[in-house]
């Protein structure tokens, strides 16, 4: 498949309310869209590292620059029969997984359009429905959080993720568990603690959580293994798994008992499938996480989540749950009352950028054609 043209968009659009975590607040989505064209066919990819390099060392500005300056000249005008050929072409560039994912995910959707198949069929997905969980960032007070949790339960969500940070830790979690003793919760620490916090985690261990997501530094595997060895509650790795190699080492070290897979974080869909398969082979269940994507990125995540080892409700939510004005037509929403999504029935996915919204929200655009 020869890549004739690449378009790269830096897009900013608003959230309904800021997304607050241990590393700060994001009032807007800063995302990078990539469009690849081969002949008269095209495919879109999205990669969303966040505005600032707080979740990972990458940022939206950095990803836009990296694709424009370094990656696009390596891709446009060349032939890539498989996604692994994309990986091979870019492997001499160290890290920059979000940047690589924007291009590779666009390749997958281009491939899907050329073969006229839904994306999940190319990925090997078999599930007919993808279950969604809900998540709550740091709220202004406990009353707001309790109300939000109750609404989620009333709406039919079977599990709830809670952001967990210094100042919003046990003082939040213990009342939540007391009020909702039978509901499934897990906490997401976003790398904000160390092994010095073991006494606190021992208290968390008593609260019957489904898992503790990324409690220790974003680049650590060894200390997570030490923590897991002292905990009954499963550790789930997120930021620490950036590649298939990271997953292999986590298995060897016994660093986790769950893994959260986000295609942009690991360099694209091919690595996501490979990590999923490696986790499955070693008895580690997985789920698909989410960044602050538009419905384009969310739709890709739904297709990935049809693989059979994604057994925990995923961090894939409808557009209306957090986005004030999405950039795609149509937008991703639940097809019925149940908190599930259905995989695509059209080539690729149905959630493509609206030209009018793209023009409204694009801050920078780059085009390379050969």
CORTA-V546623 format. One record per residue. N is the residue number from 1. RES is the residue in one small letter. PHI is phi in radians with two decimals (none if undefined). OMEGA is omega in radians with two decimals (NA if undefined). Layout:
# CORTA-V546623
n:N res:RES phi:PHI omega:OMEGA
n:N res:RES phi:PHI omega:OMEGA
This chain:
# CORTA-V546623
n:1 res:x phi:none omega:3.14
n:2 res:x phi:-1.44 omega:3.10
n:3 res:x phi:-1.60 omega:-3.08
n:4 res:x phi:-1.53 omega:-3.00
n:5 res:x phi:-2.70 omega:3.02
n:6 res:x phi:-2.25 omega:3.00
n:7 res:x phi:-2.03 omega:3.14
n:8 res:x phi:-2.20 omega:-3.09
n:9 res:x phi:-2.14 omega:2.94
n:10 res:x phi:-1.71 omega:-2.99
n:11 res:x phi:-2.12 omega:3.09
n:12 res:x phi:-2.25 omega:3.09
n:13 res:x phi:-2.43 omega:-2.89
n:14 res:x phi:-1.53 omega:2.94
n:15 res:x phi:-1.59 omega:3.09
n:16 res:x phi:-1.17 omega:3.10
n:17 res:x phi:-2.61 omega:-3.10
n:18 res:x phi:-1.06 omega:3.07
n:19 res:x phi:-1.62 omega:-3.03
n:20 res:x phi:-1.85 omega:3.13
n:21 res:x phi:-2.40 omega:3.13
n:22 res:x phi:-1.10 omega:-3.10
n:23 res:x phi:-1.81 omega:3.05
n:24 res:x phi:2.24 omega:-3.08
n:25 res:x phi:-2.16 omega:3.08
n:26 res:x phi:-2.07 omega:3.13
n:27 res:x phi:-1.44 omega:-3.09
n:28 res:x phi:-2.34 omega:2.99
n:29 res:x phi:-1.57 omega:2.99
n:30 res:x phi:-1.93 omega:-3.00
n:31 res:x phi:-2.27 omega:3.11
n:32 res:x phi:-2.03 omega:3.08
n:33 res:x phi:-1.90 omega:3.12
n:34 res:x phi:-2.18 omega:3.06
n:35 res:x phi:-2.05 omega:3.06
n:36 res:x phi:-1.86 omega:3.14
n:37 res:x phi:-2.24 omega:3.04
n:38 res:x phi:-2.33 omega:-3.03
n:39 res:x phi:1.08 omega:3.13
n:40 res:x phi:-1.75 omega:3.13
n:41 res:x phi:-1.90 omega:3.13
n:42 res:x phi:-2.50 omega:3.09
n:43 res:x phi:-2.56 omega:-3.12
n:44 res:x phi:-1.84 omega:2.97
n:45 res:x phi:-2.26 omega:3.09
n:46 res:x phi:-2.33 omega:3.07
n:47 res:x phi:-2.48 omega:-2.93
n:48 res:x phi:-2.30 omega:-3.11
n:49 res:x phi:-1.43 omega:-3.01
n:50 res:x phi:1.49 omega:-3.05
n:51 res:x phi:-1.07 omega:-3.08
n:52 res:x phi:-1.90 omega:3.13
n:53 res:x phi:-1.38 omega:-3.11
n:54 res:x phi:-1.88 omega:3.07
n:55 res:x phi:-1.30 omega:3.09
n:56 res:x phi:-2.45 omega:3.09
n:57 res:x phi:-1.18 omega:-3.13
n:58 res:x phi:-1.59 omega:3.07
n:59 res:x phi:-2.33 omega:-3.12
n:60 res:x phi:-1.08 omega:3.12
n:61 res:x phi:-1.08 omega:-3.14
n:62 res:x phi:-1.12 omega:3.13
n:63 res:x phi:-1.13 omega:3.11
n:64 res:x phi:-1.02 omega:-3.14
n:65 res:x phi:-1.11 omega:-3.09
n:66 res:x phi:-1.12 omega:3.11
n:67 res:x phi:-1.11 omega:-3.09
n:68 res:x phi:-1.11 omega:-2.99
n:69 res:x phi:-1.45 omega:-2.96
n:70 res:x phi:-1.99 omega:-2.99
n:71 res:x phi:-1.48 omega:-3.07
n:72 res:x phi:-0.97 omega:3.13
n:73 res:x phi:-1.12 omega:3.11
n:74 res:x phi:-1.42 omega:-2.98
n:75 res:x phi:-1.85 omega:-3.01
n:76 res:x phi:-1.24 omega:-3.11
n:77 res:x phi:1.57 omega:-3.11
n:78 res:x phi:-1.94 omega:-3.10
n:79 res:x phi:-1.87 omega:-3.12
n:80 res:x phi:-2.35 omega:-3.11
n:81 res:x phi:-1.15 omega:-3.13
n:82 res:x phi:-2.40 omega:3.07
n:83 res:x phi:-1.13 omega:3.12
n:84 res:x phi:-1.14 omega:3.06
n:85 res:x phi:-1.20 omega:3.02
n:86 res:x phi:-1.09 omega:3.12
n:87 res:x phi:-0.98 omega:-3.10
n:88 res:x phi:-1.11 omega:-3.12
n:89 res:x phi:-1.12 omega:-3.04
n:90 res:x phi:-1.77 omega:-2.98
n:91 res:x phi:-1.19 omega:-3.14
n:92 res:x phi:-1.31 omega:3.00
n:93 res:x phi:-1.51 omega:-3.03
n:94 res:x phi:-1.31 omega:3.07
n:95 res:x phi:1.06 omega:3.13
n:96 res:x phi:0.91 omega:-3.07
n:97 res:x phi:-1.16 omega:3.12
n:98 res:x phi:-1.09 omega:3.13
n:99 res:x phi:-1.11 omega:3.13
n:100 res:x phi:-1.13 omega:-3.10
n:101 res:x phi:-1.12 omega:-3.13
n:102 res:x phi:-1.02 omega:-3.14
n:103 res:x phi:-1.32 omega:-3.06
n:104 res:x phi:-1.13 omega:3.13
n:105 res:x phi:-1.13 omega:3.05
n:106 res:x phi:-1.13 omega:3.08
n:107 res:x phi:-1.05 omega:-3.14
n:108 res:x phi:-1.07 omega:-3.13
n:109 res:x phi:-1.29 omega:3.00
n:110 res:x phi:-1.10 omega:3.11
n:111 res:x phi:-1.04 omega:3.14
n:112 res:x phi:-1.08 omega:3.13
n:113 res:x phi:-1.23 omega:3.14
n:114 res:x phi:-1.19 omega:3.13
n:115 res:x phi:-1.62 omega:3.14
n:116 res:x phi:0.96 omega:3.12
n:117 res:x phi:-2.25 omega:2.97
n:118 res:x phi:-1.05 omega:-3.07
n:119 res:x phi:-1.03 omega:-3.08
n:120 res:x phi:-1.08 omega:3.10
n:121 res:x phi:-1.16 omega:3.09
n:122 res:x phi:-1.18 omega:-3.10
n:123 res:x phi:-1.41 omega:-3.11
n:124 res:x phi:1.60 omega:3.13
n:125 res:x phi:-1.29 omega:-3.10
n:126 res:x phi:-2.20 omega:-3.11
n:127 res:x phi:-1.18 omega:3.12
n:128 res:x phi:-1.61 omega:3.12
n:129 res:x phi:-2.58 omega:-3.13
n:130 res:x phi:-2.10 omega:-3.08
n:131 res:x phi:-1.44 omega:-3.13
n:132 res:x phi:-1.91 omega:2.94
n:133 res:x phi:-1.80 omega:3.09
n:134 res:x phi:-2.07 omega:-3.08
n:135 res:x phi:-2.45 omega:3.12
n:136 res:x phi:-2.24 omega:3.04
n:137 res:x phi:-1.36 omega:3.14
n:138 res:x phi:-1.27 omega:-3.09
n:139 res:x phi:-1.68 omega:3.13
n:140 res:x phi:-1.22 omega:3.13
n:141 res:x phi:-2.78 omega:-3.10
n:142 res:x phi:-1.17 omega:-3.14
n:143 res:x phi:-1.04 omega:3.11
n:144 res:x phi:-1.09 omega:-3.14
n:145 res:x phi:-1.15 omega:-3.13
n:146 res:x phi:-1.05 omega:3.12
n:147 res:x phi:-1.13 omega:3.14
n:148 res:x phi:-1.18 omega:3.11
n:149 res:x phi:-1.10 omega:-3.13
n:150 res:x phi:-1.07 omega:3.12
n:151 res:x phi:-1.09 omega:3.12
n:152 res:x phi:-1.08 omega:3.10
n:153 res:x phi:-1.13 omega:3.12
n:154 res:x phi:-1.08 omega:-3.14
n:155 res:x phi:-1.33 omega:3.06
n:156 res:x phi:1.90 omega:3.09
n:157 res:x phi:-1.27 omega:-3.06
n:158 res:x phi:-1.61 omega:3.07
n:159 res:x phi:-2.52 omega:-3.10
n:160 res:x phi:-2.31 omega:3.03
n:161 res:x phi:-1.72 omega:3.13
n:162 res:x phi:-2.11 omega:2.99
n:163 res:x phi:-1.19 omega:-2.97
n:164 res:x phi:-2.35 omega:-3.06
n:165 res:x phi:-2.64 omega:3.07
n:166 res:x phi:-1.05 omega:-3.05
n:167 res:x phi:1.54 omega:3.10
n:168 res:x phi:-2.46 omega:-3.04
n:169 res:x phi:-2.01 omega:-3.12
n:170 res:x phi:-1.04 omega:3.13
n:171 res:x phi:-1.13 omega:3.01
n:172 res:x phi:-1.61 omega:-2.95
n:173 res:x phi:-1.22 omega:-3.11
n:174 res:x phi:-1.10 omega:3.06
n:175 res:x phi:-1.10 omega:3.11
n:176 res:x phi:-1.07 omega:-3.14
n:177 res:x phi:-1.14 omega:3.11
n:178 res:x phi:-1.13 omega:-3.12
n:179 res:x phi:-1.36 omega:-3.08
n:180 res:x phi:-2.29 omega:-2.97
n:181 res:x phi:-1.21 omega:-3.05
n:182 res:x phi:-1.92 omega:-3.10
n:183 res:x phi:-1.33 omega:3.11
n:184 res:x phi:-1.47 omega:3.09
n:185 res:x phi:-2.15 omega:2.77
n:186 res:x phi:-2.42 omega:-3.13
n:187 res:x phi:-1.96 omega:3.11
n:188 res:x phi:-2.10 omega:-3.03
n:189 res:x phi:-1.65 omega:3.12
n:190 res:x phi:0.83 omega:2.98
n:191 res:x phi:1.16 omega:-2.95
n:192 res:x phi:-1.68 omega:-3.11
n:193 res:x phi:-2.26 omega:3.09
n:194 res:x phi:-2.32 omega:3.08
n:195 res:x phi:-1.11 omega:3.05
n:196 res:x phi:-1.10 omega:-3.13
n:197 res:x phi:-1.59 omega:-3.13
n:198 res:x phi:-0.96 omega:3.11
n:199 res:x phi:-1.00 omega:3.10
n:200 res:x phi:-1.15 omega:3.14
n:201 res:x phi:-1.14 omega:3.05
n:202 res:x phi:-1.10 omega:3.05
n:203 res:x phi:-1.23 omega:3.07
n:204 res:x phi:-1.04 omega:-3.09
n:205 res:x phi:-1.06 omega:-3.11
n:206 res:x phi:-1.48 omega:-2.94
n:207 res:x phi:-1.74 omega:2.99
n:208 res:x phi:1.15 omega:3.12
n:209 res:x phi:-1.44 omega:3.07
n:210 res:x phi:-1.20 omega:-3.14
n:211 res:x phi:-3.01 omega:2.99
n:212 res:x phi:-2.07 omega:-3.05
n:213 res:x phi:-1.60 omega:3.03
n:214 res:x phi:0.72 omega:-3.14
n:215 res:x phi:-1.27 omega:-2.98
n:216 res:x phi:-1.92 omega:-2.99
n:217 res:x phi:-0.87 omega:-2.99
n:218 res:x phi:-1.12 omega:-3.09
n:219 res:x phi:-1.91 omega:-3.03
n:220 res:x phi:-1.81 omega:2.94
n:221 res:x phi:-2.16 omega:-3.03
n:222 res:x phi:-1.21 omega:-3.11
n:223 res:x phi:-1.25 omega:3.01
n:224 res:x phi:-1.10 omega:3.09
n:225 res:x phi:-1.10 omega:3.11
n:226 res:x phi:-1.12 omega:3.12
n:227 res:x phi:-1.17 omega:-3.12
n:228 res:x phi:-1.04 omega:-3.12
n:229 res:x phi:-1.13 omega:-3.10
n:230 res:x phi:-1.87 omega:-3.06
n:231 res:x phi:-2.15 omega:2.95
n:232 res:x phi:-1.42 omega:-3.14
n:233 res:x phi:-1.18 omega:3.12
n:234 res:x phi:-1.08 omega:2.95
n:235 res:x phi:-1.58 omega:3.04
n:236 res:x phi:-1.97 omega:3.09
n:237 res:x phi:-1.68 omega:3.11
n:238 res:x phi:-2.18 omega:-3.07
n:239 res:x phi:-0.96 omega:-3.08
n:240 res:x phi:-1.25 omega:-3.13
n:241 res:x phi:-1.76 omega:-3.11
n:242 res:x phi:-1.94 omega:-3.05
n:243 res:x phi:-2.83 omega:3.06
n:244 res:x phi:-1.09 omega:3.11
n:245 res:x phi:-1.04 omega:3.10
n:246 res:x phi:-1.01 omega:-3.13
n:247 res:x phi:-1.15 omega:3.12
n:248 res:x phi:-1.08 omega:3.12
n:249 res:x phi:-1.17 omega:3.10
n:250 res:x phi:-1.08 omega:3.08
n:251 res:x phi:-1.11 omega:-3.11
n:252 res:x phi:-1.10 omega:-3.10
n:253 res:x phi:-1.47 omega:-3.04
n:254 res:x phi:1.08 omega:-3.08
n:255 res:x phi:-1.40 omega:-3.06
n:256 res:x phi:-2.72 omega:3.03
n:257 res:x phi:-2.10 omega:3.00
n:258 res:x phi:-2.47 omega:3.00
n:259 res:x phi:-2.41 omega:3.04
n:260 res:x phi:-1.71 omega:-3.11
n:261 res:x phi:-1.96 omega:3.06
n:262 res:x phi:-2.08 omega:-3.08
n:263 res:x phi:-0.91 omega:3.13
n:264 res:x phi:-1.11 omega:-3.09
n:265 res:x phi:-1.15 omega:-3.04
n:266 res:x phi:-1.80 omega:3.07
n:267 res:x phi:1.70 omega:3.06
n:268 res:x phi:2.29 omega:-3.03
n:269 res:x phi:-1.29 omega:-3.14
n:270 res:x phi:-1.11 omega:3.09
n:271 res:x phi:-1.12 omega:3.11
n:272 res:x phi:-1.06 omega:3.11
n:273 res:x phi:-1.12 omega:-3.12
n:274 res:x phi:-1.13 omega:3.11
n:275 res:x phi:-1.16 omega:3.06
n:276 res:x phi:-0.96 omega:-3.09
n:277 res:x phi:-1.16 omega:3.12
n:278 res:x phi:-1.14 omega:3.09
n:279 res:x phi:-1.08 omega:-3.14
n:280 res:x phi:-1.06 omega:-3.14
n:281 res:x phi:-1.06 omega:-3.09
n:282 res:x phi:-1.89 omega:3.04
n:283 res:x phi:1.23 omega:3.13
n:284 res:x phi:-1.86 omega:3.13
n:285 res:x phi:-1.21 omega:-3.05
n:286 res:x phi:-2.29 omega:2.99
n:287 res:x phi:-2.64 omega:-3.11
n:288 res:x phi:-1.61 omega:3.08
n:289 res:x phi:-1.53 omega:3.14
n:290 res:x phi:-2.47 omega:2.94
n:291 res:x phi:-1.72 omega:3.07
n:292 res:x phi:-1.74 omega:-3.07
n:293 res:x phi:-1.49 omega:2.87
n:294 res:x phi:-1.34 omega:3.10
n:295 res:x phi:-1.13 omega:3.05
n:296 res:x phi:-1.09 omega:3.12
n:297 res:x phi:-1.15 omega:3.11
n:298 res:x phi:-1.09 omega:3.14
n:299 res:x phi:-1.11 omega:3.06
n:300 res:x phi:-1.09 omega:3.14
n:301 res:x phi:-1.10 omega:3.08
n:302 res:x phi:-1.05 omega:-3.13
n:303 res:x phi:-1.10 omega:3.11
n:304 res:x phi:-1.10 omega:-3.06
n:305 res:x phi:-1.20 omega:3.05
n:306 res:x phi:-1.40 omega:3.06
n:307 res:x phi:-1.20 omega:-2.84
n:308 res:x phi:-1.35 omega:3.11
n:309 res:x phi:-1.62 omega:3.02
n:310 res:x phi:-1.50 omega:-2.93
n:311 res:x phi:-1.83 omega:3.13
n:312 res:x phi:-1.77 omega:-3.13
n:313 res:x phi:-0.92 omega:-2.93
n:314 res:x phi:-1.51 omega:3.06
n:315 res:x phi:-1.52 omega:3.10
n:316 res:x phi:-2.09 omega:-3.10
n:317 res:x phi:-2.00 omega:3.09
n:318 res:x phi:-1.16 omega:3.13
n:319 res:x phi:-0.94 omega:-3.04
n:320 res:x phi:-1.21 omega:-3.10
n:321 res:x phi:-1.26 omega:-3.10
n:322 res:x phi:-2.53 omega:-3.03
n:323 res:x phi:-1.70 omega:3.13
n:324 res:x phi:-1.29 omega:-3.12
n:325 res:x phi:-2.56 omega:-3.10
n:326 res:x phi:-1.33 omega:-3.05
n:327 res:x phi:-1.90 omega:-3.10
n:328 res:x phi:-1.93 omega:2.96
n:329 res:x phi:-2.34 omega:-0.07
n:330 res:x phi:-1.31 omega:3.06
n:331 res:x phi:-1.83 omega:3.13
n:332 res:x phi:-1.31 omega:3.07
n:333 res:x phi:-2.44 omega:3.08
n:334 res:x phi:-1.13 omega:-3.14
n:335 res:x phi:-1.30 omega:3.13
n:336 res:x phi:-2.66 omega:-3.11
n:337 res:x phi:-1.34 omega:3.14
n:338 res:x phi:-1.23 omega:-3.10
n:339 res:x phi:-1.52 omega:3.13
n:340 res:x phi:-2.34 omega:3.03
n:341 res:x phi:-1.98 omega:3.08
n:342 res:x phi:-1.79 omega:3.10
n:343 res:x phi:-1.17 omega:-3.04
n:344 res:x phi:-1.10 omega:3.00
n:345 res:x phi:-1.99 omega:3.13
n:346 res:x phi:-2.06 omega:3.09
n:347 res:x phi:-0.96 omega:-3.10
n:348 res:x phi:1.24 omega:3.03
n:349 res:x phi:-2.39 omega:-3.12
n:350 res:x phi:-1.50 omega:-2.97
n:351 res:x phi:-1.67 omega:-3.07
n:352 res:x phi:-2.01 omega:-3.11
n:353 res:x phi:-1.03 omega:3.03
n:354 res:x phi:-1.35 omega:3.13
n:355 res:x phi:-0.96 omega:-3.14
n:356 res:x phi:-1.18 omega:3.12
n:357 res:x phi:-1.19 omega:3.12
n:358 res:x phi:-1.09 omega:3.11
n:359 res:x phi:-1.13 omega:-3.10
n:360 res:x phi:-1.20 omega:-2.95
n:361 res:x phi:-1.85 omega:-3.13
n:362 res:x phi:-1.35 omega:3.07
n:363 res:x phi:-1.65 omega:3.14
n:364 res:x phi:-2.49 omega:3.12
n:365 res:x phi:-2.46 omega:3.12
n:366 res:x phi:-2.35 omega:3.12
n:367 res:x phi:-2.31 omega:3.00
n:368 res:x phi:-2.28 omega:-3.08
n:369 res:x phi:-2.42 omega:3.09
n:370 res:x phi:-2.40 omega:NA
